Amino acid sequence: MKKIISIGAVLGVVAPLFAHAASAFTILTTINQILATLIPILITLAVVYFIWGVIQYLVSGDEEKKKSATEMIIRGLVGLFIIIAFWGIIRLITNTFGVGPEQINSGVVPCIPGPGVVC
């Protein structure tokens, strides 16, 4: 009787976790698709902002305008660095946990081997 209650308790705890893992995988898939579209757009905007700052610096003759253009250049470079660093961190996480685009397109749910779990 104790074994039956133990097995029932384990299944009652473990089964919802598998359902939760599937929904978490769906959420990660959606976030990955949004970021795959958004990050190249942000990189393009940062590069355009940086180039616009360089153009403003080269065209301006006034020292105040050059200072403003220099600040634009710096902000563009810092923004570009932050975007690319964020992209790298996301890629590291997706590759580490196996939720990258290759796994998402194949429909394979990540599996963590453990007692009683065969991957």
C-alpha positions in Angstrom: 0.0 0.0 0.0 2.9 2.4 0.8 4.4 1.7 -2.6 1.2 2.5 -4.4 0.8 5.8 -2.5 4.5 6.6 -3.1 4.2 6.0 -6.8 1.0 8.0 -7.0 2.6 10.9 -5.2 5.6 10.8 -7.4 3.5 10.7 -10.6 1.3 13.5 -9.2 4.3 15.7 -8.8 6.3 14.7 -11.9 3.5 14.7 -14.5 2.6 18.4 -14.1 6.3 19.2 -14.4 6.5 17.6 -17.8 3.4 19.6 -18.9 5.1 22.7 -17.5 8.3 21.9 -19.4 6.4 21.8 -22.7 4.8 25.2 -22.1 8.1 26.6 -21.1 9.6 25.3 -24.3 6.8 27.0 -26.2 7.5 30.3 -24.4 11.2 30.0 -25.2 10.4 29.3 -28.8 8.3 32.4 -29.1 10.9 34.6 -27.4 13.6 33.2 -29.6 11.6 34.0 -32.7 10.9 37.5 -31.6 14.6 38.1 -30.8 15.7 36.6 -34.1 13.6 39.3 -35.8 14.3 42.2 -33.4 18.1 42.0 -32.9 19.1 42.5 -36.5 16.8 45.5 -36.7 18.3 47.0 -33.5 21.9 46.4 -34.9 20.9 48.1 -38.1 19.5 51.1 -36.2 22.6 51.4 -34.0 24.9 51.3 -37.0 22.9 54.0 -38.8 22.9 56.1 -35.7 26.7 55.7 -35.4 27.2 56.6 -39.1 24.9 59.6 -38.8 27.1 60.8 -35.9 30.3 60.3 -38.0 28.7 62.3 -40.8 27.6 65.1 -38.4 31.1 65.2 -37.0 32.7 65.5 -40.5 30.3 68.1 -41.8 30.1 70.4 -38.7 32.5 73.2 -38.3 31.4 74.4 -34.9 33.1 72.9 -31.8 29.7 72.5 -30.0 28.3 70.6 -32.9 31.4 68.4 -33.1 31.0 67.7 -29.3 27.4 66.7 -29.9 28.4 64.5 -32.8 31.1 62.8 -30.7 28.6 62.0 -28.1 26.3 60.5 -30.8 29.2 58.3 -32.0 30.0 57.1 -28.5 26.3 56.4 -27.8 26.1 54.5 -31.1 29.1 52.4 -30.3 27.9 51.7 -26.7 24.5 50.7 -28.0 26.0 48.5 -30.6 28.2 46.8 -28.0 25.2 46.2 -25.7 23.0 44.8 -28.4 25.8 42.4 -29.6 26.6 41.4 -26.0 22.9 40.7 -25.3 22.7 38.7 -28.5 25.8 36.7 -27.5 24.4 35.9 -24.1 21.1 34.8 -25.6 23.0 32.5 -28.0 25.0 31.1 -25.2 21.9 30.3 -23.2 20.0 28.8 -26.1 23.0 26.6 -27.1 23.6 25.6 -23.5 20.1 24.5 -22.8 19.4 23.1 -26.3 16.6 25.5 -27.3 18.3 27.1 -30.3 16.7 27.4 -33.7 17.9 24.0 -34.8 16.1 22.3 -31.9 13.0 24.5 -32.2 12.6 23.8 -35.9 13.0 20.1 -35.4 10.4 20.0 -32.7 12.6 18.2 -30.2 12.0 19.0 -26.6 15.1 19.2 -24.5 15.6 16.2 -22.2 17.5 16.0 -18.9 18.5 12.4 -18.1 17.9 11.3 -14.6 16.6 8.3 -12.6 13.8 6.7 -14.6 14.2 9.2 -17.5 15.6 8.0 -20.8 16.6 10.5 -23.4 
